[in-house]
Amino acid sequence: MQTIPDMLREGRAIWGDQKLTLGQIIVRLGVGVGDLCRYERNAEKDASSHSPDELKKEMGNVIFSMIRWCDDLGYDPEECVRLAIESQKRFAAQNTRR
């Protein structure tokens, strides 16, 4: 399994060193989310491309790209993940019915 730094290096090898702006990132993220939405909508015209592997690929695209996009904005992707984990733990603890 690759580490986040490994994936960042591989992403840079694929896409180069150009840094995207937040706006450019949002547009590209929207494309990825749109692909997931189309999968869920399951329109007849899209059915032939739907498979578990296709869904896994789309989920992976969002994850793999987000690592590079964190770096584009000058953020350490590992720190971003740590902050997200802490935030989700706090949210879940405050919103869990007991």
JOLIN-V497384 format. One line per field, one symbol per residue. phi: phi as a letter, one per 40 degrees, with the letter a starting at -180 (. if undefined). burial: b if it has 9 or more other C-alpha atoms within 8 Angstrom, else e. Layout:
phi: ???
burial: ???
This chain:
phi: .ccddcccccccccbgcccccdcccccccccccdccccccdfcdccdcccadccccccccdccccccccdcdcgbcdccdcdccccccccccccbccb
burial: eeebeebbeebbeeeeeeebeeeebeeebeebbebbebbeebeeebeeebeeebbeebbebbebbebbbbbbbebebeebeeeeeeeeeeeeeeeeee
